[in-house]
Amino acid sequence: MNPCAMQRWLALISFMAASALPVSVGMACDKAAFERVVQQSSRALQGLTQANKPRFQRKLQALKAKRGWSYDEFLTQAAPFVHDPKTQAYDQSTQQTLARVYDLGREGTREVPDCKVLDELRGLLERLVTTQKAKWRYLFTKVDAELAR
């Protein structure tokens, strides 16, 4: 999933946490708890992108220089390092996880927040972060192997 699409999903998640779940004072799974889980996940995902995207782009540029690719050749030759069946699988997993998060937001209209929903939301958002970490590791492994050749 590209960074712009990820930001839109995170904005949607934040909106759902802020609007769909009523405040229930004194509960461990109140509106604020839902918001905290979403905010922590959002920060983690943004941090992953901020830390990895520039580094990955530098490695792709180093590969471009090493291979002597023109700009047009670079666009063609570098594409498999960014999009392949495995990255598509990571993206599909991300989309499925986000769809479930959206479903939980729709279910979160109860008068009293459901702690099981919060636990599931937490697990889903942790899975989302784990998936994105794995995708970055995979991308770096591919480009590093090619740079080493």
N, C-alpha and C positions, 0 to 999 in steps of 0.2 A: 504494500500500500504506500503510495507516495506521501510525502510529508504534509501536503495541503489537505489531502483526504483524511489523514490521521488527525490533523488539527480540527477539521469539521466534525469528525466523530467525537473527539474529546469535548468539543463545545456542546455537542448534543448530550453527551453523558453528563456534563456539568449541569446543563439545563434540567435534565431529568431529575438529577439529585436535588436540585434546588426547588423545583416546582411540583414534582409528582408525589413527593413524600412529605406528609404533614409533620409538623413539629409535635413531639411528645415529650414534654419536660420530665426529666428524671429517669428516662430509659437509656440503657446502654446502646440501644440501636435507634436513636432518634435521628432527625433530619441532619443534624450536625455530624453524626457518625457516618452517615452515607456520604455527605459532602467531603469529609476528611479522606475517606477511602478513594474517592474519585480524584481529589486534589493530589494525593500522594502518588497515585498511578500516573496522573497527567504529568507531574513533575519528573517522575522516573522516565517516562517515554520522551519527554522533551529533552531531558538530560542525555539520553541515549542518542537522540538525533544530533544534538549540539556537539557531542563528543565524537561521534563516529562519522557523520556525513562529511565534514571538511577533510578528515584524515583519509577517508575512502576516496574522495575526489582527488586528493593529492596523489594517491597510489595509482589511480586510473591515469592521471596526467603523466606520471612517471612511466607507466606502461606505454602510453602514447609516444613519449619521447624515445623510449628504448626501442620500440618497433619502427619508429620513423613514420608513423601514420599521419596523413593529412587530417584536417578536421573532418572531412566527409568519411574517410576511412575509419577514423576514430569512432564516429557515431555508429557505424556498422560493426566494427570489430569489438567494441566495448560492450555492446548490447548484451551478449551472452553472460557477461560478468554481473549484470544487474538483473536480468530477467531470464529465467530458465524454469524448467518444471519444478525444481525444488523451491525456488523463490516464490513461484506461483502457489505452491502448497502452503508456504508460510503465510502468504497474503490471504489465501482462502481460509486458513485457520483463524487469522486475525478477523476477517469479515464475519465468520461464523460466531466467534466470541463476542464481537460487537453487536451482532444481531440478538444474541441472548441477553446481553446487557440492556439493550433497548426493550426487550420483552419484560425484563425485570422492572424496568422503569414504568412500564404500562401497568404491571401488577401492583406497583407500589402506591396505589391510591387508597389503600385501606386507612381507616381512621387511626388505627394503632399500627406503627411500623412492625413488620415481621422480622425478627432477628435472623431467621433462617434465610430470608432474602438478602439481608446484609452479609451474612456469611457467604452465600453463593456469589454475590456481587464482588466481594473481596477476592474470592478464589478466581473468578473470571478475570478480574483486572490483573491479578498476579500472573495468571496464565498469559494474558496479553503482553505483559512486560517480558516474561520468560520467552515467549515466541519471538518478540522483536530482538532480544539479546541473541537468541540462536540464529536468527536471520543475519544479523550483523557479523557474528562469528563466521558463518558460512561464506558471506560475501568477502570478508577479509582473507579467509583461507584460500578461496579461489584466486583472488588477485595476487596474493603473496606467492602462491605456487607459480603463477604465470611470470611474475617478476623474477623469480629464482631461475627460470629456464634460460 
